[in-house]
Amino acid sequence: MFSSQTYQKRREVLIKTMGRQGLLLFLSNGEYPINFEDNTYPFRQDSTFLYYFGIQQPHIAAIVDLDENRTVIFGDEMSMDALVWMGRQETLKAKCEKAGVTEMRSYAELAHYLATAMTTQRKIHYLPPYQPANKILLGELLQISIADFRPSVSFIQAVVGQREIKEEQEISEIEKALTVSNAMHLTAMRMAKPGVKEYEIAAAIQAVAARENCGLAYPSIVTVNGGILHNHYLGNTLQSGQLLLNDSGCETPSGYASDLTRTFPVDSKFTPEQRDLYQVVLAAFEGAKHQLKAGVKFKDVHLHAALILSQGLIDFGLMKGRAEDAVQVHAHTLFFQCGLGHLMGLDVHDMEDLGEQYVGYTPQQPKETQLFGLKSLRLGKALKTGHVLTVEPGIYFIPELIERWQAENKCSDFIQYDKLNAYKTFGGIRIEDNFRIEEQGYRQLGPELIRTVEEIENIKLQ
């Protein structure tokens, strides 16, 4: 946990933003069984609860009562049965004190507190629940059906406005995660050789994180089929001539994430075709990061990267025509189907549970929901000093998508279908790093992970 003053100041800012009307309800995450009650999934606290209270404990709740100017945490200390099986843990009372909260009530009193508020028609602000059990719980507490949930837009916007601007102590935690993730990726590069299994590399990089008391920020993507954007299958055996895409990051004990991707040959060197396509992605990465600064719309950075990718693919021979015209009709999305990046912090896709329309966009800058490629761009709004985000351009060859577009003769003025068939099984290439937005530019976070062809080949030869 950070200092108690940190959580008190965060709540004070939130209260000032929300004004004195109603109450703010925070539900912690729960601890849920894998296959029987006492065999549970690893617990991960809700990130907004962590941000305002810092308490890593399941099945608790908090209310910030705006009208009565009080903050209450609802939860129970360990029972004797729990003590027998788990041993003495830090008390909830001690955790509350560290969060700067002096008023604590039993968990059973939560329902009564809310019922009293509803009786007097006080406004109850709540955030969108994402865990099924919390959806059921919220419905019971508020006496409404899940279909009738109406999360508080003002509450969501207040939380987003605070959490999206990272404090220096948050940056420090993210950079700790990036230091560990850097070691994870170097391990993967050294291990990747013909005959090695994907799951062996995934296990090794998870062990690197565990040795530093870190968990994974998300399930690692370690795959020779890099054309599958979120490929979590790990059963392939690496073969000569393939590329391996490693998208993996860790999370510090405080919950802050990192998110890195590198693509490298299974062999000691890239083939000429792999090298040329890798350089296209690297050029898009470099071009995009140099666009980063406060006030620039990230959607424009995304389209700038798409322009560089298109020109590179034209030069390589898989596209044709003018790059500007190709991007105008979204021909590049045959190869670049996803967005360039997303905000990052306590969540690897920061605050995604609160809704992309509030996190990555604004009412004045709404998200494109129909256009292929742009509908997958999680962040489009103007960047602010203090934003932390990823930049991750890529080229992906998806056989089924290629076949559909070719059958429809789609964007045939820009796609070299006769040459593209030879690349259906090429896979994919992605390069990803994490940045903090500055007033006049950006700061790359963490130790710089090697990314040039020469640097990667050098480590592969060691």
C-alpha positions as CSV (number, residue, x, y, z in Angstrom):
1,M,0.0,0.0,0.0
2,F,0.9,3.6,-0.5
3,S,0.7,6.0,2.5
4,S,-2.6,6.6,4.2
5,Q,-2.4,10.2,3.0
6,T,-2.4,9.0,-0.6
7,Y,-5.8,7.3,-0.3
8,Q,-7.2,10.2,1.7
9,K,-6.2,12.7,-0.9
10,R,-7.5,10.6,-3.7
11,R,-10.9,10.3,-2.0
12,E,-10.9,14.1,-1.2
13,V,-10.4,14.8,-4.9
14,L,-13.2,12.4,-5.8
15,I,-15.6,14.0,-3.2
16,K,-14.8,17.5,-4.5
17,T,-15.5,16.3,-8.1
18,M,-18.7,14.6,-7.2
19,G,-20.2,17.3,-4.9
20,R,-22.3,16.7,-1.9
21,Q,-25.2,14.6,-3.1
22,G,-25.8,10.9,-2.3
23,L,-23.2,8.2,-1.7
24,L,-20.6,6.4,-3.6
25,L,-20.6,2.6,-3.4
26,F,-17.4,0.6,-3.9
27,L,-17.6,-3.2,-4.1
28,S,-14.4,-5.3,-3.7
29,N,-13.9,-8.3,-5.8
30,G,-14.6,-11.7,-4.3
31,E,-12.8,-15.0,-4.0
32,Y,-14.4,-17.6,-6.2
33,P,-14.0,-21.4,-6.5
34,I,-12.3,-23.2,-9.4
35,N,-14.1,-26.5,-8.8
36,F,-15.1,-26.6,-5.1
37,E,-15.5,-24.0,-2.4
38,D,-12.1,-24.1,-0.8
39,N,-10.1,-24.3,-4.0
40,T,-10.2,-20.8,-5.3
41,Y,-8.8,-18.8,-8.2
42,P,-6.0,-16.4,-7.2
43,F,-7.6,-13.3,-5.7
44,R,-7.2,-10.0,-7.6
45,Q,-8.7,-6.9,-6.0
46,D,-10.9,-4.5,-8.1
47,S,-8.6,-1.8,-9.4
48,T,-10.8,1.2,-8.5
49,F,-11.1,-0.2,-5.0
50,L,-7.3,-0.5,-4.9
51,Y,-6.9,3.1,-6.1
52,Y,-9.0,4.6,-3.4
53,F,-8.5,2.2,-0.5
54,G,-5.4,0.0,-1.3
55,I,-6.9,-2.9,0.6
56,Q,-6.2,-6.4,-0.8
57,Q,-9.0,-8.4,0.7
58,P,-12.1,-10.1,-0.8
59,H,-15.7,-9.6,0.2
60,I,-15.6,-6.1,1.6
61,A,-17.2,-2.9,0.5
62,A,-16.9,0.8,1.1
63,I,-19.2,3.8,1.1
64,V,-18.2,7.4,0.7
65,D,-21.2,9.2,2.0
66,L,-21.2,12.6,0.3
67,D,-24.1,14.0,2.4
68,E,-22.8,13.0,5.8
69,N,-19.1,13.5,5.0
70,R,-18.0,10.0,6.2
71,T,-16.3,7.0,4.7
72,V,-17.2,3.5,6.0
73,I,-15.6,0.2,5.2
74,F,-17.9,-2.9,5.6
75,G,-16.2,-6.2,6.3
76,D,-15.5,-8.9,8.9
77,E,-12.4,-9.9,10.7
78,M,-11.3,-13.6,10.4
79,S,-13.4,-16.2,12.1
80,M,-11.9,-18.8,14.4
81,D,-12.3,-21.4,11.6
82,A,-10.4,-19.2,9.2
83,L,-7.7,-18.6,11.8
84,V,-7.3,-22.4,12.3
85,W,-6.8,-23.0,8.6
86,M,-5.1,-19.8,7.5
87,G,-3.3,-18.5,10.6
88,R,-3.3,-15.0,11.9
89,Q,-3.4,-12.4,9.1
90,E,-3.2,-8.6,9.2
91,T,-6.5,-7.5,10.6
92,L,-9.0,-5.6,8.5
93,K,-9.0,-2.8,11.1
94,A,-5.2,-2.4,10.5
95,K,-5.7,-2.3,6.8
96,C,-8.4,0.3,7.2
97,E,-6.1,2.5,9.2
98,K,-3.5,2.3,6.5
99,A,-6.2,3.4,4.0
100,G,-7.0,6.4,6.3
101,V,-10.4,5.1,7.2
102,T,-11.4,5.1,10.8
103,E,-15.0,3.9,10.6
104,M,-15.5,0.1,10.0
105,R,-18.8,-1.9,10.2
106,S,-19.7,-5.5,9.7
107,Y,-20.4,-6.7,6.2
108,A,-24.0,-7.5,7.1
109,E,-24.6,-3.8,7.9
110,L,-24.0,-2.8,4.2
111,A,-27.5,-3.9,3.1
112,H,-29.1,-1.9,6.0
113,Y,-27.1,1.2,5.2
114,L,-28.1,1.1,1.6
115,A,-31.7,0.3,2.4
116,T,-31.9,3.3,4.7
117,A,-30.5,5.5,1.9
118,M,-33.0,4.2,-0.6
119,T,-35.9,4.8,1.8
120,T,-35.0,8.5,2.0
121,Q,-34.5,8.5,-1.8
122,R,-30.8,9.4,-1.6
123,K,-28.8,8.9,-4.8
124,I,-26.6,5.8,-4.8
125,H,-23.7,6.1,-7.3
126,Y,-22.2,2.8,-8.4
127,L,-19.7,1.7,-11.1
128,P,-20.4,-1.1,-13.7
129,P,-19.9,-4.5,-12.0
130,Y,-18.0,-7.0,-14.1
131,Q,-17.8,-10.1,-11.8
132,P,-21.0,-12.2,-12.1
133,A,-21.3,-12.5,-8.3
134,N,-21.0,-8.8,-7.8
135,K,-23.8,-8.3,-10.4
136,I,-26.0,-10.5,-8.3
137,L,-24.9,-8.8,-5.1
138,L,-25.6,-5.3,-6.5
139,G,-29.0,-6.4,-7.7
140,E,-29.9,-7.7,-4.2
141,L,-28.5,-4.6,-2.4
142,L,-30.3,-2.1,-4.7
143,Q,-33.4,-4.3,-5.1
144,I,-33.3,-4.1,-8.9
145,S,-32.7,-6.6,-11.8
146,I,-29.4,-6.7,-13.6
147,A,-31.1,-5.6,-16.7
148,D,-32.1,-2.4,-14.9
149,F,-28.6,-1.4,-13.8
150,R,-27.8,2.2,-14.5
151,P,-24.2,2.9,-13.4
152,S,-23.5,6.5,-12.5
153,V,-22.0,8.3,-15.4
154,S,-20.8,11.2,-13.2
155,F,-19.1,8.6,-10.9
156,I,-17.4,6.8,-13.9
157,Q,-16.2,10.1,-15.4
158,A,-14.8,11.3,-12.0
159,V,-12.9,8.0,-11.5
160,V,-11.5,8.1,-15.1
161,G,-10.5,11.7,-14.7
162,Q,-8.4,10.9,-11.7
163,R,-7.0,7.5,-12.5
164,E,-5.9,8.4,-16.0
165,I,-3.4,10.9,-14.7
166,K,-0.6,8.9,-13.1
167,E,1.2,10.0,-9.9
168,E,5.0,9.7,-9.7
169,Q,4.6,6.8,-7.2
170,E,2.4,5.0,-9.7
171,I,5.0,5.6,-12.5
172,S,7.6,4.1,-10.1
173,E,5.5,0.9,-9.7
174,I,4.9,0.6,-13.5
175,E,8.7,0.9,-14.0
176,K,9.3,-1.8,-11.5
177,A,6.9,-4.1,-13.5
178,L,8.7,-3.1,-16.7
179,T,12.1,-4.0,-15.2
180,V,10.9,-7.5,-14.5
181,S,9.1,-7.8,-17.8
182,N,12.3,-6.8,-19.6
183,A,14.0,-9.8,-18.0
184,M,11.0,-12.0,-19.0
185,H,11.4,-11.0,-22.6
186,L,15.2,-11.5,-22.7
187,T,14.7,-15.0,-21.3
188,A,12.2,-15.8,-24.0
189,M,14.6,-14.6,-26.8
190,R,17.4,-16.8,-25.4
191,M,15.2,-19.9,-25.0
192,A,13.6,-19.8,-28.5
193,K,15.1,-22.5,-30.6
194,P,13.8,-25.3,-32.8
195,G,12.3,-28.1,-30.8
196,V,11.3,-26.0,-27.8
197,K,7.7,-25.9,-26.8
198,E,5.7,-22.6,-26.5
199,Y,4.6,-23.6,-23.0
200,E,8.2,-24.1,-21.9
201,I,8.9,-20.5,-22.7
202,A,5.7,-19.3,-21.1
203,A,6.6,-21.2,-18.0
204,A,10.1,-19.8,-17.9
205,I,8.9,-16.2,-18.2
206,Q,6.3,-16.7,-15.5
207,A,9.0,-18.0,-13.3
208,V,11.0,-14.8,-13.8
209,A,8.0,-12.8,-12.7
210,A,7.4,-15.1,-9.7
211,R,11.0,-14.8,-8.5
212,E,10.4,-11.0,-8.2
213,N,7.1,-11.5,-6.3
214,C,5.1,-10.5,-9.3
215,G,2.2,-12.1,-11.1
216,L,1.3,-11.9,-14.7
217,A,-0.6,-8.8,-15.7
218,Y,-2.5,-11.0,-18.3
219,P,-2.2,-14.5,-19.8
220,S,1.0,-14.5,-21.8
221,I,0.8,-14.7,-25.6
222,V,3.8,-16.8,-26.6
223,T,3.1,-18.1,-30.1
224,V,4.5,-19.0,-33.5
225,N,1.0,-18.1,-34.9
226,G,1.3,-14.4,-34.3
227,G,-1.4,-13.6,-36.8
228,I,-3.9,-14.6,-34.0
229,L,-4.0,-11.4,-32.0
230,H,-4.7,-12.9,-28.6
231,N,-3.5,-16.4,-29.1
232,H,-3.3,-18.3,-25.7
233,Y,-2.7,-21.7,-27.2
234,L,0.8,-22.8,-26.1
235,G,1.1,-26.3,-27.5
236,N,3.2,-25.7,-30.6
237,T,6.8,-26.9,-31.0
238,L,9.1,-24.2,-32.4
239,Q,10.5,-25.0,-35.9
240,S,13.3,-23.5,-37.9
241,G,12.1,-20.6,-40.2
242,Q,9.3,-19.5,-37.8
243,L,8.9,-16.2,-35.9
244,L,7.9,-16.3,-32.2
245,L,5.7,-13.5,-30.9
246,N,5.9,-12.9,-27.1
247,D,3.3,-10.5,-25.6
248,S,3.8,-10.7,-21.9
249,G,3.9,-8.4,-18.9
250,C,3.9,-8.7,-15.1
251,E,2.0,-7.0,-12.3
252,T,3.6,-5.7,-9.1
253,P,2.1,-6.7,-5.7
254,S,0.5,-3.3,-5.6
255,G,-1.4,-4.1,-8.9
256,Y,0.5,-2.0,-11.4
257,A,1.0,-3.5,-14.9
258,S,3.5,-3.6,-17.7
259,D,2.8,-4.7,-21.3
260,L,5.6,-5.5,-23.7
261,T,5.7,-7.3,-27.1
262,R,8.6,-8.5,-29.1
263,T,8.8,-10.7,-32.2
264,F,11.9,-12.6,-33.1
265,P,13.1,-15.6,-35.1
266,V,13.3,-19.1,-33.8
267,D,16.6,-19.4,-35.6
268,S,19.6,-17.1,-34.8
269,K,18.7,-14.8,-37.7
270,F,15.7,-13.4,-39.5
271,T,15.1,-14.6,-43.0
272,P,15.2,-11.8,-45.6
273,E,11.4,-11.6,-45.8
274,Q,11.1,-11.6,-42.0
275,R,13.7,-8.9,-41.7
276,D,12.0,-6.6,-44.3
277,L,8.5,-7.0,-42.7
278,Y,9.9,-6.5,-39.2
279,Q,11.6,-3.3,-40.4
280,V,8.1,-2.1,-41.6
281,V,6.6,-2.6,-38.2
282,L,9.6,-1.0,-36.5
283,A,9.3,2.0,-38.7
284,A,5.7,2.3,-37.8
285,F,6.6,2.0,-34.1
286,E,9.2,4.7,-34.3
287,G,7.0,7.0,-36.3
288,A,4.1,6.6,-34.0
289,K,6.1,7.2,-30.7
290,H,7.5,10.5,-32.1
291,Q,3.9,11.7,-32.6
292,L,3.2,11.4,-28.9
293,K,2.6,14.5,-26.8
294,A,-0.1,16.2,-24.8
295,G,-2.9,17.5,-27.0
296,V,-2.5,15.1,-29.9
297,K,-5.4,12.8,-30.6
298,F,-4.3,9.1,-30.3
299,K,-6.6,8.3,-33.2
300,D,-4.3,10.5,-35.3
301,V,-1.2,8.7,-34.0
302,H,-2.9,5.4,-34.9
303,L,-3.6,6.5,-38.5
304,H,-0.1,7.9,-38.8
305,A,1.2,4.4,-37.9
306,A,-1.2,2.9,-40.4
307,L,0.2,5.2,-43.1
308,I,3.7,4.0,-42.4
309,L,2.7,0.4,-42.4
310,S,0.9,0.8,-45.7
311,Q,3.9,2.5,-47.4
312,G,6.1,-0.3,-46.1
313,L,3.8,-3.0,-47.4
314,I,3.7,-1.1,-50.8
315,D,7.5,-1.1,-50.9
316,F,7.5,-4.8,-49.9
317,G,5.1,-5.7,-52.7
318,L,2.0,-6.8,-50.8
319,M,0.1,-3.5,-51.3
320,K,0.0,-1.1,-54.2
321,G,-1.1,2.4,-55.1
322,R,-0.7,5.5,-52.8
323,A,-0.5,4.8,-49.1
324,E,-2.7,7.8,-48.3
325,D,-5.4,6.5,-50.5
326,A,-5.1,3.0,-49.0
327,V,-5.5,4.3,-45.5
328,Q,-8.5,6.4,-46.5
329,V,-10.4,3.3,-47.6
330,H,-9.0,1.2,-44.7
331,A,-7.2,-1.2,-47.0
332,H,-4.4,-1.5,-44.4
333,T,-6.8,-3.2,-42.0
334,L,-6.3,-6.5,-43.9
335,F,-2.9,-6.5,-42.2
336,F,-3.5,-4.2,-39.1
337,Q,-6.9,-5.2,-37.7
338,C,-6.5,-3.8,-34.1
339,G,-5.7,-0.5,-32.5
340,L,-2.3,1.0,-31.9
341,G,-2.5,1.0,-28.1
342,H,-4.4,1.7,-24.9
343,L,-4.1,3.3,-21.5
344,M,-2.3,1.3,-18.9
345,G,-1.9,1.4,-15.1
346,L,-3.6,-0.6,-12.4
347,D,-5.2,-2.6,-15.3
348,V,-3.2,-3.6,-18.3
349,H,-6.1,-2.2,-20.3
350,D,-6.7,0.6,-17.9
351,M,-10.2,1.0,-16.6
352,E,-11.7,-1.0,-19.4
353,D,-14.4,-2.2,-17.0
354,L,-15.7,1.4,-16.8
355,G,-16.4,1.5,-20.6
356,E,-14.2,2.5,-23.5
357,Q,-16.6,5.4,-24.3
358,Y,-15.5,7.0,-21.1
359,V,-11.9,5.9,-20.9
360,G,-10.6,6.1,-24.5
361,Y,-13.1,8.6,-25.9
362,T,-15.2,11.7,-25.0
363,P,-18.7,12.8,-26.1
364,Q,-17.0,15.2,-28.4
365,Q,-14.7,12.5,-29.8
366,P,-16.9,9.4,-29.9
367,K,-15.6,6.0,-30.9
368,E,-16.0,4.5,-34.4
369,T,-18.1,1.4,-33.8
370,Q,-18.6,0.2,-37.3
371,L,-15.3,0.6,-39.3
372,F,-13.1,-2.5,-39.2
373,G,-9.9,-1.6,-37.4
374,L,-11.1,1.6,-35.8
375,K,-13.8,-0.2,-33.9
376,S,-10.9,-2.0,-32.1
377,L,-9.0,1.1,-31.2
378,R,-9.4,1.4,-27.5
379,L,-7.9,4.9,-27.2
380,G,-8.8,7.8,-29.6
381,K,-9.0,10.9,-27.5
382,A,-6.6,13.8,-27.1
383,L,-3.6,12.8,-24.9
384,K,-2.9,14.5,-21.6
385,T,0.3,14.9,-19.6
386,G,0.4,12.0,-17.2
387,H,-1.3,9.5,-19.4
388,V,0.5,6.1,-19.6
389,L,-0.1,4.1,-22.7
390,T,1.1,1.4,-25.0
391,V,2.3,1.8,-28.6
392,E,2.0,-1.5,-30.4
393,P,1.8,-1.5,-34.2
394,G,1.8,-4.9,-36.0
395,I,1.3,-6.8,-39.3
396,Y,-0.9,-9.8,-39.1
397,F,-1.6,-12.4,-41.7
398,I,-4.9,-14.1,-41.1
399,P,-5.7,-16.8,-43.7
400,E,-9.5,-16.7,-43.3
401,L,-9.6,-12.9,-43.5
402,I,-7.4,-12.9,-46.6
403,E,-9.6,-15.5,-48.3
404,R,-12.8,-13.5,-47.5
405,W,-11.4,-10.2,-48.8
406,Q,-10.0,-11.9,-51.9
407,A,-13.4,-13.6,-52.6
408,E,-15.1,-10.2,-52.3
409,N,-12.4,-8.6,-54.4
410,K,-12.2,-6.1,-51.5
411,C,-9.7,-3.2,-51.9
412,S,-8.2,-4.8,-54.9
413,D,-6.9,-1.5,-56.1
414,F,-4.5,-1.6,-53.1
415,I,-3.9,-5.3,-52.2
416,Q,-1.6,-7.6,-54.2
417,Y,-3.6,-10.8,-53.8
418,D,-1.5,-12.7,-56.3
419,K,1.5,-12.2,-54.1
420,L,-0.3,-12.4,-50.7
421,N,-1.2,-16.1,-51.0
422,A,2.4,-17.1,-50.2
423,Y,2.2,-15.3,-46.9
424,K,-1.0,-16.8,-45.5
425,T,1.0,-18.8,-42.9
426,F,3.6,-16.2,-42.2
427,G,2.1,-15.4,-38.8
428,G,2.4,-11.9,-37.3
429,I,4.8,-9.3,-36.0
430,R,4.1,-6.8,-33.2
431,I,6.4,-4.4,-31.3
432,E,5.2,-2.8,-28.1
433,D,6.5,-0.5,-25.4
434,N,5.0,1.7,-22.7
435,F,5.1,5.5,-22.5
436,R,4.2,8.4,-20.3
437,I,2.8,11.5,-22.1
438,E,4.7,14.8,-21.4
439,E,3.7,18.3,-22.3
440,Q,6.2,18.4,-25.2
441,G,6.6,14.8,-26.0
442,Y,6.9,11.5,-24.2
443,R,9.0,9.5,-21.8
444,Q,9.6,5.8,-22.5
445,L,9.1,3.9,-19.3
446,G,11.3,1.2,-17.8
447,P,14.7,-0.1,-19.0
448,E,14.7,-0.1,-22.8
449,L,14.2,-3.6,-24.2
450,I,16.2,-4.4,-27.3
451,R,14.1,-4.1,-30.5
452,T,16.3,-3.7,-33.6
453,V,17.1,-6.6,-35.9
454,E,20.8,-6.4,-35.1
455,E,20.2,-6.3,-31.3
456,I,17.8,-9.3,-31.5
457,E,20.2,-11.3,-33.7
458,N,23.1,-10.6,-31.3
459,I,21.3,-12.0,-28.3
460,K,20.1,-15.0,-30.3
461,L,23.7,-15.8,-31.1
462,Q,24.8,-15.7,-27.4
